[in-house]
Amino acid sequence: MSSGMRLAGVALRDRYVLRRRLGRGGMGEVWLGLDSELGREVAVKVMLALPGDGSVRRFRREADTLAGLQHPGITVVHDAGRHEPYHFIVMELLRGHDLAHVLAGHPGGLPHLRVLDLTRQTVDALAAAHRHGIVHRDVKPANLFVQAGDRVKVCDFGIARNAEASGTVTATGLVIGTPAYMSPEQWEGKETDARTDLYALGVVMFELLTGQPPFPAAQPFYALMRQHVEQAPPRPGTLRPGIPRDLEEVVMALLAKDPRRRPDSRTLAAALAAPTAPHAAPTVTAERPAPAPETRRDHGPPSPPPTAASTWAEPGPTAPTYVLRRTLKVKPHRGVSGMTFSPDGRVLAVGDREGGVRLWDPHTGTRLRRLTGPVGWVRAVVFSPDGSTLATAGGGDKVVRCWDPHTGTLRRQLTGHTGWVRSVAFSPDSRTIATGDTDGSLHIWDAHTGGKRFTLGDPVGSVLALAFSPDGSTLAAGGYRGVARVERTRSGNRSRRLGGVTSSVAAVAFSPDGRSLAAGGADASVHVWDARTGGRHHRFTGYTAPLAHLAFSPDGHLLMAGDTHANLHIRNARTGKQLLILPGQPELEHMGRMALTPDGRLLAVGFRDRVQLWSVHVRAL
């Protein structure tokens, strides 16, 4: 799905007229709409249906889930259906603010009685969902909407699951949710049930009382995971003195590592029923004594670091950790349309929608200079491997510009393309430039003189992605008709279309050892072949949206894929097993642009009005 569907004025099923966009969620955009038959305003969640997109199943399931839940504390669904090429859900229009917004105005926490009231309402709504066998799995302040009179509505059941279902859209072992609120069993990829939601509610209560979650979200993901799985949380009273002891005990009971030690909804509701504060902490009787490791985690010194088998979906030689280092502000009307790092990682080039390219120092946040080209989106921004040249393309003409990144001077222009240029790649020795245009032609140029060597016609249709193999012998091209390998032989150029792909491809990448070729695109999956022969095709599925970026870790063990919903997926490059998801921030209107430094240590993610820089660590286990 694009970052902004042009739907203003569209009448879904000739009834629901879309007026203006209210926001964007993980699986679609939310629009203010008018129900022309009943004359009422409604909220309409819309998602573009893409072939093979697994999020369509989750979207339909969200509609089915909400339609079956009738409770004053849960968003009401009026209708759902399909209006080619969109799926939509029509819901009641809520007026007010979510709890994340409320918390932003109370950095020290909310009054105790207000926390108690908001929690009571949330427990009541979640209990109704649990009685229907529905586990929300993403309880957090942003999904709790506060209307006039402090009336709470639980929203966004997009990743909810039926606790009784024998199979779900999300595969077993997948780590998915919002990390700061995820239960230990979610982090470990285990089965979830109602107690998972109650753990998340405990995190929310902690944050409402103190103004911050028990474990800081702005830290490496591996550290955050270990804290939720192993480390006892601090008592809320240590951060904000004066919290009633019984209310504090409720929070601590909900944050128990062992789900059996958490109160159920009925016990929790009883404990919160007092008009001022609970008189006794809720308790539950465990079916059997908790195992020794759990006791150590709650009451003793930290346990040894978890093994890969207990932490991730599958053991592996590496584990990624991330921490947000810096945010670069971009003017919203310019946005981010393309990004790349210099080979030494000291310069980040950001292309915008006005035809310019801004150079930044990613380590200090300093703006170095701006290169100005024709008006129009800069679709491709690429450094040569030796760092001497920056190539840009995709503005208001069909030209590739080669710049000196140190001085900002224009060195040469590559002209003669018959279509708009969407992809550029340098050979590993920086002597050759490959460009692909929307007419389906591949052009090979001398990087030093700008002279064209040859043109290969229409190997994959409109060319969207290019990558050279590490030894420079092979060029991979991705486009509207799949993926092709292009080789230079004694008898000429040989192009071979690779099998297994039936949708357009927007990203291609070779593994560091040159043995594997990966591609991803509209079908929300990654295809991997033997890079030398084009055989042994594998397909990794389960991604949440079409893919826009692919990169291997420097050691080749991890495959990183960025999707158009701003999620970064980390997988075992050999088996495709999901290791971790770095969730995006849909409210920032992701532009589908990512860049990774050659050493794999710094990740840039582009949004409509900013670039986030994440420190990436890949360490041996």
N, C-alpha and C positions, 0 to 999 in steps of 0.2 A: 504494500500500500504506500502511496506517495505520502509525503509529509504534509500535504494540504490538498484534499480532494475538492474540486470546484463543484460544489453542490448547492450553492445558494439559489433558491428559486425552484429547485427540483421538487416535484410532487411524487412521492413514493406511493405507488398503487393509486395514483390520482386522488389521494386523500391527505397524506401527511406532507405539508409544504415546509421545506427546510428554509429557515430564515438566516441564521448566523451560527457559526461554530462556537460552542461554549468551551471546548477543551478536547484533549486527545488522551486516550487511555492505551493500555497495553495491547488491546485488540480492536481498536477502531477509534473513530472520532465521534464526539457527542455534539449534537446540534440542537438548537432551539427550533422547535417545529410547531406548526399549527395543525390541529386535527380539524380539517375543514367541515367534516360531517357533524361534529359535536361542538365546534366553535371554541375549543379550549387549547391552551398552550401545553405542549408536551416536550419531553426530552427524547431525542432519537439517537440511538447509538448505531453507527453505520460502519460497515467494514467491506472493503473491496474484496470480492471473491477471486482468488488466484488458483489456477490449476495446481493440485498437489499440495496446497497450503494447509498444514495441519491445524492452523489457528481457526479455520472455518468450522471444524468439528467442535473446538472449544467455544466458539461464538454461539453455535447452535445449542450447545449444552448449557451455556449460561442462560439463554432464553428459556429453555425447558426447566432449568432449576428455579429461576425466579417465578415462572408462571405457576409452579407448584407450591410456592411459599406465600401464604396469605397471612401477613402479620403486620401490625402498625409500625413495627420497628424495622421492616425490610422494604426496600424499594419495590413499588408496585409495577408490574408489567401489564400494559394494556393490549399489546399486539406484537407480532413478530412475523417476518416473512422475507421474501427476496424480491428485489426490483433490479433486474439485470443492469449492470453486473454487480450489484451490491446485496449484501445481507443486512437486515436492520432489525432493531428491537425498539419498540415504542414504550416509554416508561413515564411515570409521573414526573412532573417538573418540580425539582426541589429548590427551595430558596433559602439561602443561609450560607454557611461556611463549613468546611470540613474541620475536624479537630486539629489537623496539622496547622491550619491557618489560625485557629483559636490559640494554640500553644505558642505560635510565633509572637503573639501579643502578650504572653505571660511567661517570659523566659525562666522565671523562678518557680513555676508550677501554679496550678489552679487551687482555689480554696478547697479544703478537705470535703466539705459537704457537697460541693458541686461535683467533685470527683466521684463521690459515693453515688450521687444521683445519675450521672452519665454512665457509670459502670453498671448500675442496676438495670437500666434500660438496655444496654448492650448485651448483658447476660440473658435477659428475657428474649431478645431477638435471636441470639445465637442458639438458645435452648430450643426455640421453635424450629430452626434449621436442623439442629441435631435430631430432633424427633422425627424429621422426615429423612434422616440418614444422610444429610448434607454436611460436609466439612468445608468451611470457607477456605482455609489454608493461607489467607493473606490479610488477617486482621491487623490493622495499623491505623494510626490517626487519620491518614489520608482517605481511608475507606469508611470512616465513621462521620456521617454528615449531621451537623447540628442546625436545626431549624429554629424558628421563633419559639420562645418558651423553653429552650434547651431540650427540644424533642430530638431524639437520636434516630437516625436511619442507618442501617448497615448496608453498604453499597458494594458494587464490583465483585460479583461471584465468578469472575472470569476464569480463575484456576481452581474453583471449587470442585469437589469430587463426591460421588455417592459412596458412602462408607460400605454399602452392601454390594457394590458392583464388583463383578469378578474381573473386569478389565477396565482400564481407564485410558484416556488419551495420553496422559503422562506416564512414561515408562517407569517401572520399578527401579529405584536407585537414582533417579533424576533429582538433583538438588535444585529446587525451584521455590521461589517465594521472595520476600523482602528480607535481606540478611539480618538487619537489626532486630527483627521480630520473629525470626524462625526458631522453632523448638529444636532441642537436641535430635529428636527423631527425624526431623526434616533435614537437618544438616547431614545426618548419617544415611539418608536415603531410605529410611525404613517406612513401614506403613503408617499412615496418619489416621487419627480419629478425632472425636470431639475434644479430647484432652489437648490436642495440638492447638486448637483455637483458644483454649483457656490459658495455655502458656503465653501465647501472643497477647492475650488480654492482660495477663500479668505484666508484660513488658509495657503495654500501653498505660496501665494504672501507675506503674513506676514513673513513667515519663510525665503523666498528668500531675503527679504529686511533687516531682522534683524538677521538672523542666528538661530532663535528659533521660535517655534510656539507660538501663543498668550497665550495658557494655557499649562504649562509643562506636558509632557507625563509621567514623572517619579513621580507619586503621586498616592494616592489611587483612584481607579476607580470611587468610589462614588463621591469623590471631583471633579474629572475631569468632570464627567457627570453634576454635579450641575453648574460648571463654564460654560460649553457649553450651558446649558439650561437657566441659570439665569443671570450669571455675564457678565457685559459689558467688552469686551476685552480692553487691553491698546492700546493706539495709537502707531503705529510703531515708530513715531518720538520720543517718550519718551525713547525708547531703542536704537535708532540710529539717532542722530540729523542730519539734513540736507536732510531728505527725502522730496521730493517735496510735498507740501500740497495737491495738486490735486490728486496725486498718492495715498497718504495716505487716502484721502476721498473715493477713489475707493475701497480700502481694507475694510474700515469701513462699506461701503454700502453692500459689499458682506457678511459681518459677522453679518448682522442684524438677530436677533432672529426670528422675524416673516418673513416667506418666502415671503410674499407679499411686504415687504419693500426692498427686494433684486432686483437689476437690472436683466432684462432678457439678453440673449446672444446678441441680436441686440443692445440694449442700451449700454451694456458693450463694445462691439466691437467698437462702435462709440466713446466712451469715451477714448479708448486706441489707436485710429487711428492716433493721432498726432505724428509727427516724434520724438519728444523729451519727452514730458510728457503730460498727459491729461490736458485740459484746464478747465474742469468742472467735478465735481463729478456726476456719473450717478444717476438718480433718477427714481423712479417708483411711480405711483399713486395707493395708496391702494384702494381696492374695498370699504372698510369701515374703520372707524378709528380703530386703533389698540386697543385692550383691555387694561384696566388699569394695570393688572399684567405685561404685556409686557413692558409698559412704565416705570414701576418701575424698571424692570430688567435692562433696557438700561440706565436710567438717574438718578435713585435714589438709596437709600440704598438697600442692598440685600433683596430679598424676604425671607419669612420664609422657612425652609427646606421643600422640596416637599414631598408630601405624597407618600406612596408606590404605590398607584393607578396611580399617574401621572408619576412615575419614572420607574416602572418595568411593566412587562407584566401582573402581577397579584399581588394584595395585599398579604402580608405574614408577619409572625411574625419576620423574620430576613432579613437582607440585607448584602451581602458580599462586602468588600472593600479590595484592594490589593495595595501593593507598592513593587517594586523591591529593596531588601535590599543588596544583595551581589551576586557576581559571582565567582564560584570556577573554576579554569582552570584545564582541564584534557588533557593529551597527546592524540592527535587525533587518533593515532594508537591503543590506549587502549579503548577509547570511554566510554560510560556508558551503562551497560547491566542490572543493577539491583540496587535498592536503598531502604533504610529503615531508619527510625529514631529510636533512643532509646526511651523507654517509657517516660523518662523525657525530651526528646527533645534536650539534650545536645550533642548528638553524631549523625552524619550522616554517615552511611556506604554506600559506593559506590562500586559496583562490576564492573569489567571491562572485556574486551574481551581477556585478557591475563591470566585470571584465578586468578587474585588478587582482594583484597578488601581493599580500602583505607578508613580509619576512619578520619573524619573531625570534628572540632568544628564549627558548622554552624553559631554561633554568632560572631566569630572572624575570621573565614576563615583559622584557623590554621590546618595544617595536623598533626594528632596525631600519626598514625602508618599505616603500610601496612601489611595485612595478605596475604601470598602467598600460593596458591594451585596449582593444575595441570593446564597446559596450556589449554585454551579454555574459552568460554564465561561463566561468572558466571550469571546464569539465575535467581537464587533465593537468596535473602539476607533478613533474618528475625531475629529480636530481640525477645527474650522471653518477656512476659509481665512484669516479675520482673526485667528485665534488666541484668540478670546474664549470659545469653548465647546468642551468635550470631551464627545462623545457615546459612551455605552457600552451594549451590549446583549448578551443571550444568557446571562444568569445563570439563576437558578432560577425566572424568571417571564417574561412576555411584554411586558415594559416596556423602553422606551429611556429612559435617564437622561441629562440634560444638566447638566454640571457647570461651575463656574467653576474652570479649572485653576490659577488663581493663589492661590485661597483654599481650594479643596477643598470648597466648599459646593455642595449640590445645588440647582439653579435650578428645574428643572421635569422632569416625567415625561410621556412620550408613551405613552398607554394606548389600548387598543381593538384591539390585534392579535389575530387569531384563531389564529395559530401562533407558534412560537418565532422570534424575530428573529435572523437570521444575517448581515444586511448593512445598513449605514448609509452614506449619502453626503450631503455638503453641496454646495449649488450654489456656483459660483465667487464669488458676491457674499455668501455666508453667510446669505442670507435664507430659504433653503428647505432642508428636510431630507427626504431620501427614505429609506424603510425597507422592507425586504423580509422576509417571513416564510415559514415552512415550509408554510403553507397555499396558497402561490402568489400572495399578494396584494402589490401595491405600494401604499404609502401615502405621500402627499405632505403635508408639514406646514409651517406657518409657524414658522420657527426662533425668532422673538422671543416669540411668544405661546403656542406649543405647540398651536395650533388646527389641526385637520385640514382640508386643502383638498379632497382627493378621494382615492378609492381605485380602483385599476385591478386587476381580477381576473384572476389566472392567466395572465400573458403567457408565462412560461417554466417553470411548475411551481414547486416550492420554490425560492425566490430565494436564491442563494448569493453574488452579487457585484453591486455597483452602481457606476456612475461617471457623472458629468456631463461633458458636452463643455466645452471651455474657455470657450465663449461662453454656456453655460448653457441653450442651446436644446433640447438632446437629452439624454435619460437612457438609458444602456445598462444592461440587466439580464441577468445570467447565472444559469442555474439548471439543474435536472435535465433540462429539455427544450431546452437550447441558449441562444441569445442573441436579445434583442429590442431594438429601438430604440423609445423612447417620446418623442413630441413633443407639445407643447402647441400646439394650433391654435385659430383663432377658433371653429371649430365644436365644439371639445372636445378630447379626448385621443386620439391615434392611436398604436397599437402595431403594430409590424411585426416578425415573426419573420425572422431572417436565415438564409439557406440555407448548407449546407455543413457543419453541425455535427450529429452524430448521438449525441453523448454529453453528459454533464453538464459544465457550465462553472463553475469556481470562481474565476476572475479575469478582469476586464475593465479596459481602459485606453484612453484616447484619446491620440493623439499631441499634442504641445504646440501644433501649428498647427491641430489639430482636423480634419485631413483623413483620418486613419486611425483605425480602431477595431480593437483587438486583443483576443482572448479565448483562454483556455487552460483545460484541465481534465483530465478523466479519460482522454482519448485520447492524452495525452502529446504534444500538438502545439499550435501557435499558429495561430489563424485570424485573418486580417486582411481587413477590408472598407474600401471607401470610406465614411467616416463620414457623409457627407451623403446618399448615395443608397442605401447598403446593398448596392451592387453590387461588381463586380470582386473576387470572393473569392479569396484566396490561402491556402494551408496550408503552414506550415513544420513539417516533421517531424524526427525524429532525436533528440528529447529522451529522457532516460533514465528518466523516471518521470512520473506525473501532475503537472500544474502547479498551484501554489497561489498564485503571486504574479506579477504583470506590472507593468512600469514602463518608460516611455521615458526616455532621457537628456534633459536639459534642451534640447539642441539638436535632439532628435528623430532623430538618426542611429542610435542604438543602441536595441535592444529587449532588456531584461533580464527573464529568466524564472526564477523559483525553483521547484524541484520538491520533492516530498515526501521525497526522499532527501537533502535539504540541499545540492543542487548549484545553483549560479547559472550560468546560460547567457547569454552575451553574443553577440548576433547583429546583423548589419547589418539595420536596420529596413526597408530598402527591398527587399532581395533575400532575406533570411532566411539568408544565409551565416553559418556558425558562425565566430566570431572567437576565443572563449576560453571555457573552463569553469573556474569557481572551485569545485574539488571540495569536497563536504561532509565531515562527520565523522560517519559513521553510528553510531559507538560512543557518541556523545553523545545519541542518540535524538531526532532532529529532529522538531519538532512541525509543520513545514510553515508557519512564520510568518516573514515578512520585512517590512521597512519601509525606505523610502528617503527621505532628506530631500528637500524640494522642489527644492533646488539640485543634487541628485544627487551630493553630495560625501560622504555618510555612509550606510553600509548597515548595518542591524541584522539579524542572523539569530538566531532563537529556537530553543533546544533545551530538553530536559527540565529541566535544572538551571542553565542559563546563557544569556546573550545575548552574542553576539560583535558587536563594532562594528568595521567595516572602513572605512578611508578610501578613497574612490573618486575617481580623477582621470580626467577625460576631456579629453585634450589634442589639439590640432591636429597633424597630421603634416606 
